[in-house]
Every structure is written in C-alpha cells, then in structure tokens.
C-alpha cells in the first residue's frame, strides 16, 4: 500500500484534549506529557529525498525517561533508517508552554 494512504488527520480540540487527559490520568503526575522539536529539525527529516512522511517512535533512555525518535518514511511506508533521525525532544514538562486543554 502506498504511503501515506488518504486520511483526514485533523481532530477537534475537545477530542484531542480527551485523549491527552486520559493519558495523563494513567501515566501519573510526573510522567512526560509531550516532546517538542524545532521546525528546522523536523523539516530536515521531511526534506530528505524520498521522504513521504514522518514516523515517531517511543523509546526509553537508560535513566527511564521517555524519548521520541523521528524518522522519515518513504512512499512504501518504510522507515528511512539510513537517513536523518532525530531525538532529544524538549520534554513537557518543563517545556510545556502555557497551560491549555492538551497539557493541564
């Protein structure tokens, strides 16, 4: 199947807030809620020749912290493991920005 298949990925804020709220309720008060990457880093992965999208893997550091790994995905849906990969997002907390229905 060619990647990406057609799908509307948009979600209303209320539905997104419900998803993140359920996650926070089960993850515990000290759990990482999210991770942010600068635009230029994400763009570097997406600008690779043959990239049709982006995949985000969840990982765990040796210290037990959640890690997010970004990898390009080609038109066949395969990870572009020989290309640019990104890690070391800015974790939330402490990089959460202002409180909103997704992170509070």
Backbone as XML, in Angstrom:
<?xml version="1.0"?>
<chain id="A" units="angstrom">
  <residue number="1" name="UNK">
    <atom name="N" x="0.844" y="-1.177" z="0.000"/>
    <atom name="CA" x="0.000" y="0.000" z="0.000"/>
    <atom name="C" x="0.889" y="1.240" z="0.000"/>
  </residue>
  <residue number="2" name="UNK">
    <atom name="N" x="0.657" y="2.169" z="-0.913"/>
    <atom name="CA" x="1.469" y="3.389" z="-0.942"/>
    <atom name="C" x="1.267" y="4.211" z="0.326"/>
  </residue>
  <residue number="3" name="UNK">
    <atom name="N" x="2.344" y="4.845" z="0.730"/>
    <atom name="CA" x="2.291" y="5.703" z="1.901"/>
    <atom name="C" x="2.354" y="7.153" z="1.444"/>
  </residue>
  <residue number="4" name="UNK">
    <atom name="N" x="1.593" y="8.013" z="2.002"/>
    <atom name="CA" x="0.581" y="7.754" z="3.010"/>
    <atom name="C" x="-0.784" y="7.495" z="2.379"/>
  </residue>
  <residue number="5" name="UNK">
    <atom name="N" x="-1.549" y="6.566" z="2.945"/>
    <atom name="CA" x="-2.918" y="6.411" z="2.458"/>
    <atom name="C" x="-3.713" y="7.674" z="2.798"/>
  </residue>
  <residue number="6" name="UNK">
    <atom name="N" x="-4.724" y="7.952" z="2.014"/>
    <atom name="CA" x="-5.520" y="9.165" z="2.251"/>
    <atom name="C" x="-6.296" y="9.025" z="3.552"/>
  </residue>
  <residue number="7" name="UNK">
    <atom name="N" x="-6.157" y="10.033" z="4.391"/>
    <atom name="CA" x="-6.868" y="10.066" z="5.670"/>
    <atom name="C" x="-6.879" y="11.503" z="6.147"/>
  </residue>
  <residue number="8" name="UNK">
    <atom name="N" x="-7.972" y="11.906" z="6.713"/>
    <atom name="CA" x="-8.054" y="13.232" z="7.322"/>
    <atom name="C" x="-7.543" y="13.110" z="8.752"/>
  </residue>
  <residue number="9" name="UNK">
    <atom name="N" x="-6.377" y="13.666" z="9.037"/>
    <atom name="CA" x="-5.757" y="13.541" z="10.350"/>
    <atom name="C" x="-6.190" y="14.630" z="11.330"/>
  </residue>
  <residue number="10" name="UNK">
    <atom name="N" x="-7.013" y="15.549" z="10.872"/>
    <atom name="CA" x="-7.450" y="16.624" z="11.764"/>
    <atom name="C" x="-8.313" y="16.052" z="12.882"/>
  </residue>
  <residue number="11" name="UNK">
    <atom name="N" x="-8.235" y="16.691" z="14.049"/>
    <atom name="CA" x="-9.013" y="16.264" z="15.206"/>
    <atom name="C" x="-9.495" y="17.522" z="15.926"/>
  </residue>
  <residue number="12" name="UNK">
    <atom name="N" x="-10.731" y="17.530" z="16.381"/>
    <atom name="CA" x="-11.204" y="18.686" z="17.149"/>
    <atom name="C" x="-10.449" y="18.790" z="18.475"/>
  </residue>
  <residue number="13" name="UNK">
    <atom name="N" x="-10.290" y="19.998" z="18.950"/>
    <atom name="CA" x="-9.584" y="20.216" z="20.204"/>
    <atom name="C" x="-10.193" y="19.398" z="21.339"/>
  </residue>
  <residue number="14" name="UNK">
    <atom name="N" x="-11.503" y="19.335" z="21.435"/>
    <atom name="CA" x="-12.151" y="18.590" z="22.525"/>
    <atom name="C" x="-11.752" y="17.114" z="22.497"/>
  </residue>
  <residue number="15" name="UNK">
    <atom name="N" x="-11.678" y="16.523" z="21.320"/>
    <atom name="CA" x="-11.289" y="15.114" z="21.209"/>
    <atom name="C" x="-9.815" y="14.939" z="21.556"/>
  </residue>
  <residue number="16" name="UNK">
    <atom name="N" x="-8.959" y="15.852" z="21.089"/>
    <atom name="CA" x="-7.534" y="15.790" z="21.419"/>
    <atom name="C" x="-7.320" y="15.962" z="22.917"/>
  </residue>
  <residue number="17" name="UNK">
    <atom name="N" x="-8.069" y="16.875" z="23.531"/>
    <atom name="CA" x="-7.960" y="17.105" z="24.969"/>
    <atom name="C" x="-8.384" y="15.859" z="25.750"/>
  </residue>
  <residue number="18" name="UNK">
    <atom name="N" x="-9.415" y="15.170" z="25.293"/>
    <atom name="CA" x="-9.851" y="13.938" z="25.963"/>
    <atom name="C" x="-8.777" y="12.864" z="25.881"/>
  </residue>
  <residue number="19" name="UNK">
    <atom name="N" x="-8.132" y="12.742" z="24.720"/>
    <atom name="CA" x="-7.056" y="11.754" z="24.562"/>
    <atom name="C" x="-5.892" y="12.053" z="25.503"/>
  </residue>
  <residue number="20" name="UNK">
    <atom name="N" x="-5.446" y="13.306" z="25.537"/>
    <atom name="CA" x="-4.303" y="13.640" z="26.386"/>
    <atom name="C" x="-4.670" y="13.570" z="27.866"/>
  </residue>
  <residue number="21" name="UNK">
    <atom name="N" x="-5.907" y="13.915" z="28.213"/>
    <atom name="CA" x="-6.346" y="13.819" z="29.604"/>
    <atom name="C" x="-6.307" y="12.363" z="30.072"/>
  </residue>
  <residue number="22" name="UNK">
    <atom name="N" x="-6.828" y="11.434" z="29.262"/>
    <atom name="CA" x="-6.788" y="10.014" z="29.636"/>
    <atom name="C" x="-5.350" y="9.528" z="29.790"/>
  </residue>
  <residue number="23" name="UNK">
    <atom name="N" x="-4.480" y="9.963" z="28.913"/>
    <atom name="CA" x="-3.070" y="9.589" z="29.035"/>
    <atom name="C" x="-2.502" y="10.080" z="30.364"/>
  </residue>
  <residue number="24" name="UNK">
    <atom name="N" x="-2.713" y="11.367" z="30.671"/>
    <atom name="CA" x="-2.173" y="11.934" z="31.905"/>
    <atom name="C" x="-2.721" y="11.221" z="33.137"/>
  </residue>
  <residue number="25" name="UNK">
    <atom name="N" x="-4.004" y="10.850" z="33.119"/>
    <atom name="CA" x="-4.624" y="10.161" z="34.256"/>
    <atom name="C" x="-3.966" y="8.810" z="34.517"/>
  </residue>
  <residue number="26" name="UNK">
    <atom name="N" x="-3.541" y="8.124" z="33.468"/>
    <atom name="CA" x="-2.938" y="6.801" z="33.627"/>
    <atom name="C" x="-1.422" y="6.847" z="33.762"/>
  </residue>
  <residue number="27" name="UNK">
    <atom name="N" x="-0.791" y="7.885" z="33.253"/>
    <atom name="CA" x="0.670" y="7.956" z="33.264"/>
    <atom name="C" x="1.227" y="8.402" z="34.610"/>
  </residue>
  <residue number="28" name="UNK">
    <atom name="N" x="0.462" y="9.123" z="35.366"/>
    <atom name="CA" x="0.928" y="9.607" z="36.658"/>
    <atom name="C" x="1.376" y="11.057" z="36.600"/>
  </residue>
  <residue number="29" name="UNK">
    <atom name="N" x="1.470" y="11.688" z="37.768"/>
    <atom name="CA" x="1.730" y="13.135" z="37.820"/>
    <atom name="C" x="3.117" y="13.550" z="37.338"/>
  </residue>
  <residue number="30" name="UNK">
    <atom name="N" x="4.102" y="12.667" z="37.383"/>
    <atom name="CA" x="5.458" y="13.046" z="36.980"/>
    <atom name="C" x="5.819" y="12.579" z="35.583"/>
  </residue>
  <residue number="31" name="UNK">
    <atom name="N" x="4.872" y="12.002" z="34.870"/>
    <atom name="CA" x="5.150" y="11.469" z="33.529"/>
    <atom name="C" x="5.352" y="12.593" z="32.523"/>
  </residue>
  <residue number="32" name="UNK">
    <atom name="N" x="6.173" y="12.305" z="31.538"/>
    <atom name="CA" x="6.342" y="13.236" z="30.428"/>
    <atom name="C" x="5.052" y="13.260" z="29.618"/>
  </residue>
  <residue number="33" name="UNK">
    <atom name="N" x="4.581" y="14.442" z="29.288"/>
    <atom name="CA" x="3.321" y="14.599" z="28.562"/>
    <atom name="C" x="3.517" y="14.696" z="27.061"/>
  </residue>
  <residue number="34" name="UNK">
    <atom name="N" x="4.646" y="15.228" z="26.651"/>
    <atom name="CA" x="4.872" y="15.504" z="25.232"/>
    <atom name="C" x="6.335" y="15.818" z="25.012"/>
  </residue>
  <residue number="35" name="UNK">
    <atom name="N" x="6.689" y="16.006" z="23.770"/>
    <atom name="CA" x="8.023" y="16.448" z="23.415"/>
    <atom name="C" x="7.922" y="17.359" z="22.208"/>
  </residue>
  <residue number="36" name="UNK">
    <atom name="N" x="8.733" y="18.385" z="22.175"/>
    <atom name="CA" x="8.716" y="19.341" z="21.064"/>
    <atom name="C" x="10.061" y="19.314" z="20.346"/>
  </residue>
  <residue number="37" name="UNK">
    <atom name="N" x="9.999" y="19.446" z="19.022"/>
    <atom name="CA" x="11.189" y="19.540" z="18.184"/>
    <atom name="C" x="11.123" y="20.862" z="17.425"/>
  </residue>
  <residue number="38" name="UNK">
    <atom name="N" x="12.251" y="21.531" z="17.260"/>
    <atom name="CA" x="12.261" y="22.737" z="16.445"/>
    <atom name="C" x="11.878" y="22.425" z="14.989"/>
  </residue>
  <residue number="39" name="UNK">
    <atom name="N" x="11.226" y="23.376" z="14.360"/>
    <atom name="CA" x="10.773" y="23.227" z="12.986"/>
    <atom name="C" x="11.894" y="22.796" z="12.052"/>
  </residue>
  <residue number="40" name="UNK">
    <atom name="N" x="13.072" y="23.406" z="12.197"/>
    <atom name="CA" x="14.159" y="23.089" z="11.278"/>
    <atom name="C" x="14.629" y="21.642" z="11.407"/>
  </residue>
  <residue number="41" name="UNK">
    <atom name="N" x="14.520" y="21.055" z="12.590"/>
    <atom name="CA" x="14.891" y="19.649" z="12.757"/>
    <atom name="C" x="13.876" y="18.726" z="12.100"/>
  </residue>
  <residue number="42" name="UNK">
    <atom name="N" x="12.596" y="19.012" z="12.295"/>
    <atom name="CA" x="11.545" y="18.220" z="11.651"/>
    <atom name="C" x="11.642" y="18.379" z="10.141"/>
  </residue>
  <residue number="43" name="UNK">
    <atom name="N" x="11.870" y="19.598" z="9.689"/>
    <atom name="CA" x="11.978" y="19.863" z="8.258"/>
    <atom name="C" x="13.154" y="19.115" z="7.647"/>
  </residue>
  <residue number="44" name="UNK">
    <atom name="N" x="14.251" y="18.998" z="8.396"/>
    <atom name="CA" x="15.429" y="18.282" z="7.909"/>
    <atom name="C" x="15.084" y="16.812" z="7.624"/>
  </residue>
  <residue number="45" name="UNK">
    <atom name="N" x="14.280" y="16.196" z="8.474"/>
    <atom name="CA" x="13.852" y="14.811" z="8.241"/>
    <atom name="C" x="12.924" y="14.756" z="7.029"/>
  </residue>
  <residue number="46" name="UNK">
    <atom name="N" x="11.971" y="15.674" z="6.947"/>
    <atom name="CA" x="10.994" y="15.668" z="5.857"/>
    <atom name="C" x="11.598" y="16.047" z="4.509"/>
  </residue>
  <residue number="47" name="UNK">
    <atom name="N" x="12.661" y="16.842" z="4.504"/>
    <atom name="CA" x="13.272" y="17.290" z="3.257"/>
    <atom name="C" x="14.195" y="16.255" z="2.614"/>
  </residue>
  <residue number="48" name="UNK">
    <atom name="N" x="14.387" y="15.121" z="3.249"/>
    <atom name="CA" x="15.232" y="14.081" z="2.658"/>
    <atom name="C" x="14.625" y="13.590" z="1.348"/>
  </residue>
  <residue number="49" name="UNK">
    <atom name="N" x="15.460" y="13.302" z="0.397"/>
    <atom name="CA" x="14.992" y="12.756" z="-0.870"/>
    <atom name="C" x="14.239" y="11.457" z="-0.626"/>
  </residue>
  <residue number="50" name="UNK">
    <atom name="N" x="13.019" y="11.390" z="-1.120"/>
    <atom name="CA" x="12.202" y="10.185" z="-0.987"/>
    <atom name="C" x="11.300" y="10.161" z="0.225"/>
  </residue>
  <residue number="51" name="UNK">
    <atom name="N" x="11.382" y="11.170" z="1.103"/>
    <atom name="CA" x="10.533" y="11.182" z="2.296"/>
    <atom name="C" x="9.096" y="11.533" z="1.925"/>
  </residue>
  <residue number="52" name="UNK">
    <atom name="N" x="8.167" y="10.692" z="2.366"/>
    <atom name="CA" x="6.750" y="10.930" z="2.135"/>
    <atom name="C" x="6.019" y="11.267" z="3.432"/>
  </residue>
  <residue number="53" name="UNK">
    <atom name="N" x="6.712" y="11.138" z="4.542"/>
    <atom name="CA" x="6.092" y="11.403" z="5.830"/>
    <atom name="C" x="7.085" y="11.240" z="6.957"/>
  </residue>
  <residue number="54" name="UNK">
    <atom name="N" x="6.552" y="11.137" z="8.144"/>
    <atom name="CA" x="7.340" y="11.116" z="9.365"/>
    <atom name="C" x="6.757" y="10.055" z="10.286"/>
  </residue>
  <residue number="55" name="UNK">
    <atom name="N" x="7.601" y="9.276" z="10.911"/>
    <atom name="CA" x="7.149" y="8.317" z="11.928"/>
    <atom name="C" x="7.815" y="8.710" z="13.236"/>
  </residue>
  <residue number="56" name="UNK">
    <atom name="N" x="7.066" y="8.555" z="14.326"/>
    <atom name="CA" x="7.571" y="8.874" z="15.656"/>
    <atom name="C" x="7.565" y="7.598" z="16.488"/>
  </residue>
  <residue number="57" name="UNK">
    <atom name="N" x="8.745" y="7.223" z="16.939"/>
    <atom name="CA" x="8.871" y="6.060" z="17.813"/>
    <atom name="C" x="9.015" y="6.528" z="19.252"/>
  </residue>
  <residue number="58" name="UNK">
    <atom name="N" x="8.460" y="5.746" z="20.164"/>
    <atom name="CA" x="8.645" y="5.986" z="21.585"/>
    <atom name="C" x="9.812" y="5.129" z="22.051"/>
  </residue>
  <residue number="59" name="UNK">
    <atom name="N" x="10.694" y="5.711" z="22.843"/>
    <atom name="CA" x="11.814" y="4.982" z="23.403"/>
    <atom name="C" x="11.973" y="5.326" z="24.873"/>
  </residue>
  <residue number="60" name="UNK">
    <atom name="N" x="12.916" y="4.670" z="25.506"/>
    <atom name="CA" x="13.188" y="4.933" z="26.911"/>
    <atom name="C" x="14.697" y="5.037" z="27.096"/>
  </residue>
  <residue number="61" name="UNK">
    <atom name="N" x="15.125" y="6.099" z="27.745"/>
    <atom name="CA" x="16.554" y="6.296" z="27.996"/>
    <atom name="C" x="17.028" y="5.332" z="29.086"/>
  </residue>
  <residue number="62" name="UNK">
    <atom name="N" x="18.323" y="5.239" z="29.255"/>
    <atom name="CA" x="18.873" y="4.396" z="30.319"/>
    <atom name="C" x="18.430" y="4.875" z="31.696"/>
  </residue>
  <residue number="63" name="UNK">
    <atom name="N" x="18.064" y="6.159" z="31.816"/>
    <atom name="CA" x="17.581" y="6.713" z="33.075"/>
    <atom name="C" x="16.070" y="6.540" z="33.239"/>
  </residue>
  <residue number="64" name="UNK">
    <atom name="N" x="15.417" y="5.917" z="32.259"/>
    <atom name="CA" x="13.980" y="5.660" z="32.354"/>
    <atom name="C" x="13.089" y="6.755" z="31.813"/>
  </residue>
  <residue number="65" name="UNK">
    <atom name="N" x="13.673" y="7.765" z="31.169"/>
    <atom name="CA" x="12.888" y="8.865" z="30.612"/>
    <atom name="C" x="12.349" y="8.485" z="29.237"/>
  </residue>
  <residue number="66" name="UNK">
    <atom name="N" x="11.162" y="8.967" z="28.925"/>
    <atom name="CA" x="10.573" y="8.764" z="27.612"/>
    <atom name="C" x="11.365" y="9.532" z="26.575"/>
  </residue>
  <residue number="67" name="UNK">
    <atom name="N" x="11.626" y="8.911" z="25.449"/>
    <atom name="CA" x="12.321" y="9.553" z="24.333"/>
    <atom name="C" x="11.436" y="9.438" z="23.095"/>
  </residue>
  <residue number="68" name="UNK">
    <atom name="N" x="11.472" y="10.430" z="22.239"/>
    <atom name="CA" x="10.770" y="10.407" z="20.960"/>
    <atom name="C" x="11.820" y="10.393" z="19.857"/>
  </residue>
  <residue number="69" name="UNK">
    <atom name="N" x="11.684" y="9.471" z="18.937"/>
    <atom name="CA" x="12.630" y="9.345" z="17.829"/>
    <atom name="C" x="11.872" y="9.613" z="16.541"/>
  </residue>
  <residue number="70" name="UNK">
    <atom name="N" x="12.340" y="10.563" z="15.750"/>
    <atom name="CA" x="11.721" y="10.899" z="14.471"/>
    <atom name="C" x="12.522" y="10.261" z="13.352"/>
  </residue>
  <residue number="71" name="UNK">
    <atom name="N" x="11.819" y="9.639" z="12.404"/>
    <atom name="CA" x="12.458" y="9.043" z="11.237"/>
    <atom name="C" x="11.571" y="9.312" z="10.029"/>
  </residue>
  <residue number="72" name="UNK">
    <atom name="N" x="12.190" y="9.576" z="8.893"/>
    <atom name="CA" x="11.437" y="9.749" z="7.656"/>
    <atom name="C" x="10.832" y="8.420" z="7.220"/>
  </residue>
  <residue number="73" name="UNK">
    <atom name="N" x="9.730" y="8.509" z="6.488"/>
    <atom name="CA" x="9.053" y="7.343" z="5.934"/>
    <atom name="C" x="8.965" y="7.545" z="4.426"/>
  </residue>
  <residue number="74" name="UNK">
    <atom name="N" x="9.326" y="6.498" z="3.671"/>
    <atom name="CA" x="9.293" y="6.619" z="2.212"/>
    <atom name="C" x="7.905" y="6.291" z="1.654"/>
  </residue>
  <residue number="75" name="UNK">
    <atom name="N" x="7.747" y="6.367" z="0.357"/>
    <atom name="CA" x="6.448" y="6.173" z="-0.296"/>
    <atom name="C" x="5.914" y="4.755" z="-0.146"/>
  </residue>
  <residue number="76" name="UNK">
    <atom name="N" x="6.757" y="3.800" z="0.257"/>
    <atom name="CA" x="6.311" y="2.433" z="0.513"/>
    <atom name="C" x="5.995" y="2.206" z="1.987"/>
  </residue>
  <residue number="77" name="UNK">
    <atom name="N" x="6.120" y="3.248" z="2.808"/>
    <atom name="CA" x="5.841" y="3.138" z="4.232"/>
    <atom name="C" x="7.012" y="2.613" z="5.045"/>
  </residue>
  <residue number="78" name="UNK">
    <atom name="N" x="8.194" y="2.566" z="4.440"/>
    <atom name="CA" x="9.379" y="2.063" z="5.128"/>
    <atom name="C" x="10.128" y="3.182" z="5.837"/>
  </residue>
  <residue number="79" name="UNK">
    <atom name="N" x="10.657" y="2.869" z="7.018"/>
    <atom name="CA" x="11.495" y="3.824" z="7.737"/>
    <atom name="C" x="12.770" y="4.080" z="6.946"/>
  </residue>
  <residue number="80" name="UNK">
    <atom name="N" x="13.157" y="5.335" z="6.885"/>
    <atom name="CA" x="14.381" y="5.731" z="6.186"/>
    <atom name="C" x="15.538" y="5.728" z="7.187"/>
  </residue>
  <residue number="81" name="UNK">
    <atom name="N" x="15.919" y="4.521" z="7.628"/>
    <atom name="CA" x="16.906" y="4.373" z="8.702"/>
    <atom name="C" x="18.314" y="4.759" z="8.294"/>
  </residue>
  <residue number="82" name="UNK">
    <atom name="N" x="18.567" y="4.917" z="7.006"/>
    <atom name="CA" x="19.897" y="5.342" z="6.561"/>
    <atom name="C" x="19.977" y="6.863" z="6.432"/>
  </residue>
  <residue number="83" name="UNK">
    <atom name="N" x="18.881" y="7.547" z="6.734"/>
    <atom name="CA" x="18.849" y="8.999" z="6.623"/>
    <atom name="C" x="18.946" y="9.672" z="7.979"/>
  </residue>
  <residue number="84" name="UNK">
    <atom name="N" x="18.386" y="10.870" z="8.053"/>
    <atom name="CA" x="18.394" y="11.668" z="9.280"/>
    <atom name="C" x="17.376" y="11.122" z="10.270"/>
  </residue>
  <residue number="85" name="UNK">
    <atom name="N" x="17.806" y="10.899" z="11.498"/>
    <atom name="CA" x="16.927" y="10.557" z="12.605"/>
    <atom name="C" x="17.108" y="11.627" z="13.670"/>
  </residue>
  <residue number="86" name="UNK">
    <atom name="N" x="16.059" y="11.927" z="14.399"/>
    <atom name="CA" x="16.124" y="12.953" z="15.438"/>
    <atom name="C" x="15.672" y="12.375" z="16.768"/>
  </residue>
  <residue number="87" name="UNK">
    <atom name="N" x="16.285" y="12.879" z="17.843"/>
    <atom name="CA" x="15.969" y="12.503" z="19.212"/>
    <atom name="C" x="16.163" y="13.752" z="20.067"/>
  </residue>
  <residue number="88" name="UNK">
    <atom name="N" x="16.048" y="13.586" z="21.334"/>
    <atom name="CA" x="16.274" y="14.666" z="22.300"/>
    <atom name="C" x="15.298" y="15.817" z="22.110"/>
  </residue>
  <residue number="89" name="UNK">
    <atom name="N" x="14.013" y="15.468" z="22.132"/>
    <atom name="CA" x="12.985" y="16.499" z="22.091"/>
    <atom name="C" x="13.070" y="17.338" z="23.360"/>
  </residue>
  <residue number="90" name="UNK">
    <atom name="N" x="12.416" y="18.470" z="23.332"/>
    <atom name="CA" x="12.281" y="19.289" z="24.528"/>
    <atom name="C" x="11.068" y="18.764" z="25.282"/>
  </residue>
  <residue number="91" name="UNK">
    <atom name="N" x="11.281" y="18.072" z="26.425"/>
    <atom name="CA" x="10.176" y="17.393" z="27.095"/>
    <atom name="C" x="9.243" y="18.354" z="27.822"/>
  </residue>
  <residue number="92" name="UNK">
    <atom name="N" x="7.995" y="17.936" z="27.887"/>
    <atom name="CA" x="6.958" y="18.637" z="28.647"/>
    <atom name="C" x="6.518" y="17.698" z="29.765"/>
  </residue>
  <residue number="93" name="UNK">
    <atom name="N" x="6.730" y="18.054" z="31.021"/>
    <atom name="CA" x="7.427" y="19.223" z="31.497"/>
    <atom name="C" x="8.942" y="19.083" z="31.338"/>
  </residue>
  <residue number="94" name="UNK">
    <atom name="N" x="9.672" y="20.174" z="31.354"/>
    <atom name="CA" x="9.303" y="21.541" z="31.717"/>
    <atom name="C" x="8.932" y="22.425" z="30.521"/>
  </residue>
  <residue number="95" name="UNK">
    <atom name="N" x="9.137" y="21.934" z="29.278"/>
    <atom name="CA" x="8.878" y="22.761" z="28.103"/>
    <atom name="C" x="7.440" y="22.593" z="27.615"/>
  </residue>
  <residue number="96" name="UNK">
    <atom name="N" x="6.478" y="22.974" z="28.451"/>
    <atom name="CA" x="5.060" y="22.769" z="28.128"/>
    <atom name="C" x="4.387" y="24.006" z="27.552"/>
  </residue>
  <residue number="97" name="UNK">
    <atom name="N" x="5.005" y="25.144" z="27.647"/>
    <atom name="CA" x="4.317" y="26.368" z="27.239"/>
    <atom name="C" x="3.230" y="26.686" z="28.268"/>
  </residue>
  <residue number="98" name="UNK">
    <atom name="N" x="2.315" y="27.554" z="27.870"/>
    <atom name="CA" x="1.222" y="27.903" z="28.765"/>
    <atom name="C" x="0.243" y="26.761" z="28.922"/>
  </residue>
  <residue number="99" name="UNK">
    <atom name="N" x="-0.439" y="26.734" z="30.041"/>
    <atom name="CA" x="-1.437" y="25.699" z="30.303"/>
    <atom name="C" x="-2.577" y="25.775" z="29.287"/>
  </residue>
  <residue number="100" name="UNK">
    <atom name="N" x="-3.016" y="24.609" z="28.836"/>
    <atom name="CA" x="-4.141" y="24.540" z="27.916"/>
    <atom name="C" x="-4.813" y="23.182" z="28.087"/>
  </residue>
  <residue number="101" name="UNK">
    <atom name="N" x="-5.842" y="22.919" z="27.315"/>
    <atom name="CA" x="-6.606" y="21.682" z="27.493"/>
    <atom name="C" x="-5.851" y="20.434" z="27.049"/>
  </residue>
  <residue number="102" name="UNK">
    <atom name="N" x="-4.709" y="20.600" z="26.390"/>
    <atom name="CA" x="-3.901" y="19.436" z="25.989"/>
    <atom name="C" x="-2.876" y="19.051" z="27.046"/>
  </residue>
  <residue number="103" name="UNK">
    <atom name="N" x="-2.448" y="20.011" z="27.880"/>
    <atom name="CA" x="-1.370" y="19.704" z="28.818"/>
    <atom name="C" x="-1.688" y="19.969" z="30.283"/>
  </residue>
  <residue number="104" name="UNK">
    <atom name="N" x="-2.903" y="20.366" z="30.598"/>
    <atom name="CA" x="-3.226" y="20.701" z="32.003"/>
    <atom name="C" x="-4.344" y="19.840" z="32.528"/>
  </residue>
</chain>
